[in-house]
Amino acid sequence: MFHHRDNHKFTDFLFLKHDWNPEVIEYYFYKVFRNIAFALISLFIPIFLYAEVWYSVFQIMLFFLINEFLFLSAIPFSWKIIEKIWIKHSILIHLPGMIIFSYWMRYLTWDFNADILLIVFLLFCRVVPKSTMWSAEQIFISKNILKKKGSEWSSLARIKIILIIATLISPLIWWIVTYVWWFEMFFNIAIWFMVLAMIPLLLTKDQYFHTDKSPTDIVRYVFKTVPKNFHIAEWSRWCIDSLLWIVWPLFLYIVVQNTLNLGLLTSISALISIVVSYYVWKKIDISWSKKLLTNMTKVYAMIFFIRSIFPNQILIIFFDTINKILDPVMMLPYEKYYYKFIKSNKNILEITIASLFIMELYYFISLLFLVIYFGILEIYNVNITYLSFIFLFVSYGSLTLLMTKISKVKKSKKALFT
């Protein structure tokens, strides 16, 4: 994959040529364990609900809509918890909730209506603490990574590579566990990784955070102050992500009909994007990053559609691999503009919580649309085949073109860090 010299450059990039801030290194280790656990749970929950619990696709979409409603409602209040238990503990507080969620998921039955109270309880345990985690993580990144001028974009690339590595490892674990033990052991393995994720951030002292803002201030800030182009870009970004999070695994399962092959598909297509992220970070600060983002959104939209058209395992591997290659090429320049806007704002709390509220708002809107779409198909007894997904991939894939709006977001005149 690498030449010998390139391999040394890559390891230097990840480990040697780096400011060894203990808190940042601990955060990296936390992210690896945490994302392995969450990739195991989040990526394959739709398949578990479909193949093991026997929920319909409509009911699965309704399950995730409840998830997003709770998440969206909790975010404006998340800063209260951060203020009381501090940043690192606010990051970690979601893990016990996820352990409860993961353990009790196995007790769902085939009857969605009978399960509704258990579903609400489990999703409450999952998302309310998680809303605090997302807010605290954004604050941690802003305070510890983005404020270091000259290295912030390579640091973001490191985080991107770490997340891709976790994405690569988790399907291999899924492949082994479900092939040998099926879903019962699968949840237990995820829980162990969550326990491991708790350890790193407890090794150094916590960071304090204080604000006098109210939840209504956050909501007002979202709709009155955040630029329109930021809304449009994030709408397209998170609508696409919601489709890949929930619908794409179901599409693969319906097409492939085998969890063993599904794990291999995901692993193969993730591997090469690690290399691509390494090379993209070196170009991230140059003047043509806007042109790169514009061109990649066009190509990504086309590949997004093509990879769903042909229900063949080999073609799915090929086009999903191409998609994984394009993702860091597109997202790293996107995140450059995204975090430049975050850094330029004078109030870290407002923009951090506002950006998360915007993310979950568009997740919720997307899932509401998916509930209506699959609800109509269920009412008219339309069988869910790969043809049922084509409309979604075409419409959602075209939204990629709107992600270029992030490059048109105007920065605040007052810098966040002084």
N, C-alpha and C positions, 0 to 999 in steps of 0.2 A: 504494500500500500504506500509506504514512504520509501524514498531513498534513505541511506544511512544518515546523510547530512541533514536531510529534512526532518528525520526523526529526532535528531538532537535539537534542532530549532523548535520543534513542537514541544518537547519536554521542557526546554528552557522557557518557552512561552507560558506553559502551565505552572511551572514550579520554581525555576531558578531566577529568571529575570522578573522578579516580583517583590513588591514591598511586603515583607512577611509580618503584616499586622495580624497578631494572634486572633483578634475578633473576626477578621475577614476570613482567615483560614478555617476557623471553627464554623463559620457560616457556610463555606464550601462543603465541608464534611456533612454538616446538617442537611444541605440541599441534596447531596447524593442519596443519603439514606431515606430522607423524606420523599424524594421524587421516585425512588424505586417503589416504595410502599404505595404512594398515591397513583403511580402509573399502573401498578398491579390492580388496585381497587377501582380507580376511576375509569381507566380505559376499558376494562372488561366487565364492569357492572351491567352495561346494557346487554351483553351476551349472557351473563348469569341470569338476569331477569327474564330473558327470552328463552334460553335453552333449559334452564334448571327450574325456575319458578313458573314458567309458562305464561307470563304476562303477554298480552298483545302489544304490538308496537305502539298503538295509541296509549295504552296504560303505562308503558315505559316513558313515553314523552310526558305524560301527566305526572309521573313520579319525579322527573327532573324539573318540571315546572314548579311543583311544590318546593323543591330544593332551592330554586332561584328566587321564589317569592320570599322565603325565609331569609335568604342571603341578602337580598336587596333591602329588606326591612331592617336588618341588623346593622348594616354598614354605617349609617349616620351616627350610631351610638357607640361604635367600636372604640373611639378615642377615649371614652370614659374609663374603659378597662385598661387601656394602655397607660393612662395617667396614674392609675392606682397600683398596677403591678409591674410597670416599667416595660421597656421594649422587648427584651429577649424572652421574658416570661410570657409576654403577649404573643410572641411567635410560637412558643411551645405549647400554649394552653389548648390549641386545637387537637393535639395528638391524643390525649386521653379521650376526647369526644369521638375521634376517628376510630379508636380502639373499640369503644362501645358500639359504634355503628358497624364496624367490620364483624364483630363477634355475633351481634344479633341479626345480621342480614340473613344468616342461614336459617332463621326461624320463620321467614316469610313463607306463606302458602300460595297455592295457585289462585286463590280468591282475592282479587285486588280490593274489593269493597270491605271484606272482612279484615284485611290487613291495614286499612287506612290509618287507624290510630297508631299502630306500631310504626308505620311509614313516617307519619308526622313526628313521632318521638325520635326515631332514628335520624331523620334529616335535621331536626332541631339540634341534636347532639353533634351532628356533623358540621353544620354550616354557621351556627351562631358563634362558636369559638373560632371557626375558620375566618370569619369576617374580620375579627380582631387580628388574626395572624397576617392576613393580606395587608392590612393597614400598617402593622408594625414592621413587616418586611420592607415595605416601600420606604418607610421612615429610616430604617436601618441602612438601606442601600443609599439613600440620599445623604445620610450623615457620614457614612464610613467609606463609600466608594466614589460617588459622583462628585464629592467636593474636592477630590484630588485631581487637579487640572493636569492634563497631559497623559493620564493613564486610565481615564474613566471608560473610554471606549474599548480598549483592550481588556479591561476588567469585565465589561459587559460580555465580551466575546468569550472570556473564560467561563462565566456563568452559563452562557449558551452551550458551550461544549460540555460542561458538567451535566447540564440537563439532558443533552443528547445521549451522553454515556448512560445516564440513568434510564432513559427511554430505550436504549439498546439492551441493557441488562434485564429489565423487567419482563419483556416478552420471552426471553430465554428461561427465566424462572417460571413464568406462566406455562410455557411449553412443557417443562419437566414435571411441575407439580400437577397440572391437570391431566397429563398423560398417565402418571403413576397413581395419584391419589384422588383426582378430580377436585371438586370445589371445596370440600371440607377442609383439607390441609392448606389449600390456597389462601384462605382467610387467615389461618394461623401464621403462615409465613409472612404475610403482609403486616400483621400485628407485631412480629418480632422486629421487622425493619423500622416500624414506628418507634418502638422502644429504643433502638439504636440511635434514631434521629434525635431523641431527647438529650443525649449525653453531651455532644460537642458544645452547645451554647451555654451549658451550665458550668463550663470550666473557667470562665472569667466573669468579673463582676458585671452586673446589668447596667443599662444606660437609662437615665431618667428622662422623662418627657412631660411637659406641662403646657396647657393651653387654656384659654378662657372662652373658646368657641363653643357654640351650642349645635345640636343636630340640625336645627332649622337654618342656622348659618351655612352649614355644609350644603343642604339641599338648595338654598337660595343661590349659593355660589355656583353650583352645577348649571343652573338654568339661566342665570343672569350674567355671569362673568366668564365662564369657560367659552373659548371661541367656537364658532359654528363649525369651522373646518376640523377642529379637534373632535367634535361630536361625530361628524361624518366619517372621518378616518377610523375612529374607534368602533362605530356602528358596523362598518364593513369588516373590520378585523375580528370582532367578537362574534358576529353572526356566522362567519366562516368557521371560527374555532368551535362554536357550539355544534355545527354540523359534523366536524371531524371528531369531536368528543363523543357524540352519541350515535349519530346516524352511520358514520363510516364503519365502525366495528360491526354494527348490525348488517350492513351491506356486505362486508367481507364474510361474515358468518353464513349469511344466506347463500352467497356465491360459492364459498369454499367448503362449507358444511363439515368443518373439522377443526377443532381447537389446536391440534398439533400443527397443522399447516398454517393456521392463523398466526401462531407465535413465530414461526419461521418467516412468514411474510413480513411481519412488523420488524423483526430483527434485521433481516437482510436490507430492507429499505432504509433503516436508520444508520447503518454503519458508516457509509461514505460521507454523510453530512458532517461528521466530526472533523474530517480533513478540510472540508469546504469552509467551515467556520473559522478554522485557523488561518486560511489564506485571505478570507474576506476582511478580518479585523485589521490587516495591514493596510488595506485600502480605504478604511472607513472614514478617515479624516480628509480625504482628498476632495477636490472640488466637484468631481462628477458623481458624488453620492446621490444627488437628486436625480440625475439621469439614470443611474443604476436602479434606483427604486422604481422609476417610471417604466423602464424596460422590463424589469423583473415582474412587475405586477401584471403586465400583458401576457408574458410567457406563462406565469403561474396560473392565470385564469384559464388559459388554453389547456394546460396540462391537467388542471383540476377537473375539467370537463372530460377530457379524453380518457383519463384513467378509470372513469366510471362507465364508459360506454361499452367496453368489451369485457364480458364476464368470463375471463380466462385467467387461470392462476399465473401463468408466465407473464402475460401482459400486465396483470395487476402488479406483480413484483417489479416489472420494468418501469411502469409509469409512477408507481408509488416511490421507487428509488429516485427517479428524476425529480419528483415533488420534494423529497427530503433533501436533495441537493440544492434545489432552488430556495427552499425555506430560509436557511441562514443568509443566503445572498440577498433575499428580499427583506428579511426581518431585522438584520443588523443595521442597515441604513435607516429603516423605519424607526427602530429604537433610538438611533442617534437623535433624530428630530424629536421623538417623544420625550426623551430625558433632557434634551436641551430646553424644551418648554417647561418641564418639571423644575429644572434647576433655576430657571429665570424668574419663577414666582417668589414673591417675598414671604409668603406664609406656607411653610412646609405642611402643616396640618390640612389646610383647606384644599390644596391641590392634590395631596396624597389621597385623602378620603374621597374627594370629588372624582378623581380618576377611577377609583375602584367602584364608586357608585355608578359611574357611567358604564363601566365594563359590565356590571351585573344588570343594569337597566337594559342593555342591548342583548345580553344573554336571555333575559326574561322575555323580551319582545320576540326574539327568534324562537324560543321554545313555545311561546303562545301560538305562533304561526304553525309550528310543527304539530302541536296538539290538534289544532283545527284541521290541518291537512290530513293527518292520519285518522282523526276522528271521522271525517267525511268518508274516507276509504272504508273504515270499519262499519259505518252506518249502511253503506251500500254493498257490504260484503265483498269488497274487492280484495283478492288475494295479494299479499305483499310479496312481490318478486322484484328482481333487479330493475324491471321497467318502472316500478313505483318510485324508484329513487332518482331516475334520470332528470325529472323536472327540478328536483331539489338541487342537484349538482350543477345544472345549467344556471339556475337563478342565483344560487349562493356564490358560485364561482365567478359570476360577472361582477359581484360586489368587490372583488379584489381590486378592480380598477380605481375604486374610490379611496383606497388606502394612500394614494399619492397626495391626498389633501393634507396629510400630516406635515408635509414639507412647506405648506402655505400658512401654517399656524404662526401667528406673530408672538414673539417673546415679550414677556413683561419687561418694562424698563428697569425695574429694581431687581437686582440679583438676589437669589435666595440666600447665598452664603456671603457674608461680608467679613 
